[in-house]
Amino acid sequence: MEINTILLGVLLVVAIAACAAVIWALSESVKTARSARTLADDLDARLVPLLDKADVTVDALNAELLRIDNIVSRIEEVTERVESTSRTVQGVANAPGEIVTDIADRVRRAWKNRQAESASVSESRRADASESGEAPEPPQAGEAPESPVWPTAVANPPEHPPTDAGPAAGDTTPF
C-alpha cells in the first residue's frame, strides 16, 4: 500500500497547486475587471462631455459656414453691381471719344471725296486746256488746289497749318 499512499500524497499536492492556480487566476480576473470598470467610468466621465463639446463646436461651425455663405452671396451681388456700373461708366466715358472718332472719320472721308473730285475736275480742265492749247486755269474759290494741301515730304513744314485748308465754308457735304 505504500504506492497508494504516495500516489494519494502526490495527487493531494497537485490538487492543492491546481486550486492555488485557479484562485490566483480568479483574483487576477477580478483585478482586471475592476480596472476595466474604472477605465470605462473614466471614459464615460470624460468622453461624454467631450462629445457634447464636439457637437456644440460642429453646430457653431455650421452656423459660421452659413454666415460665410451669406457674406459670399452678398459679395457676388456687389461684384455684379460693380461690374454693371463699370460697364455703364466705361460706355459713358468712351461715348465722346467714339463720337469724335466717328466725326473725324466722316470729315476725313468727305475731305478725300472733295480732293478726289477736285483732282478729277483739275485733270479734266488740264486735258481740255492741253487739247485746246490754252494755259490751265487757276482754281476757283471753293475748289481744292491742284497739289495736295499737305504734301508728304516738305523741306520746311509750316509751324501752323494754313487757315484756308479744308472744305469751303459753303460746303454742304454730309458727314
Residue, then its C-alpha position, 0 to 999 in steps of 0.5 A: m500500500e505504500i504506492n497508494t499512499i504516495l500516489l494519494g500524497v502526490l495527487l493531494v499536492v497537485a490538487i492543492a497547486a491546481c486550486a492555488a492556480v485557479i484562485w490566483a487566476l480568479s483574483e487576477s480576473v477580478k483585478t482586471a475587471r475592476s480596472a476595466r470598470t474604472l477605465a470605462d467610468d473614466l471614459d464615460a466621465r470624460l468622453v461624454p462631455l467631450l462629445d457634447k463639446a464636439d457637437v456644440t463646436v460642429d453646430a457653431l461651425n455650421a452656423e459660421l459656414l452659413r454666415i460665410d455663405n451669406i457674406v459670399s452671396r452678398i459679395e457676388e451681388v456687389t461684384e455684379r453691381v460693380e461690374s454693371t456700373s463699370r460697364t455703364v461708366q466705361g460706355v459713358a466715358n468712351a461715348p465722346g471719344e467714339i463720337v469724335t472718332d466717328i466725326a473725324d472719320r466722316v470729315r476725313r472721308a468727305w475731305k478725300n471725296r472733295q480732293a478726289e473730285s477736285a483732282s478729277v475736275s483739275e485733270s479734266r480742265r488740264a486735258d481740255a486746256s492741253e487739247s485746246g492749247e490754252a494755259p490751265e486755269p487757276p482754281q476757283a474759290g471753293e475748289a481744292p488746289e491742284s497739289p495736295v494741301w499737305p504734301t508728304a515730304v516738305a523741306n520746311p513744314p509750316e509751324h501752323p497749318p494754313t487757315d484756308a485748308g479744308p472744305a469751303a465754308g459753303d460746303t454742304t457735304p454730309f458727314 
